[in-house]
């Protein structure tokens, strides 16, 4: 059974602690993709009007451009976020039912 919304912060801390104990590198602590994506989705669920770009996601989570792209495309492919193109920039935003899906443990 997936963790409840109340359990996620504690689980994320435990995952990060484990990852940092086993995989930290010179560039800073290693954060597994799942933990990074959960943190990202929780932030979007708290602020349904939020948006992000690849550059913002890269900066916020300390990952490469390709990793930021992969994260966003993966979450988009699973229906958690969507995007629009503004000029040359892709802007991602939470899907309308993101908070409900998180609460339901999807």
HELIX and SHEET records of a PDB file:
HELIX    1   1 UNK A    5  UNK A   23  1                                  19    
HELIX    2   2 UNK A   33  UNK A   46  1                                  14    
HELIX    3   3 UNK A   54  UNK A   61  1                                   8    
HELIX    4   4 UNK A   65  UNK A   77  1                                  13    
HELIX    5   5 UNK A   98  UNK A  103  1                                   6    
SHEET    1   A 3 UNK A  51  UNK A  52  0                                        
SHEET    2   A 3 UNK A  89  UNK A  94 -1                                        
SHEET    3   A 3 UNK A  81  UNK A  86 -1                                        
END                                                                             
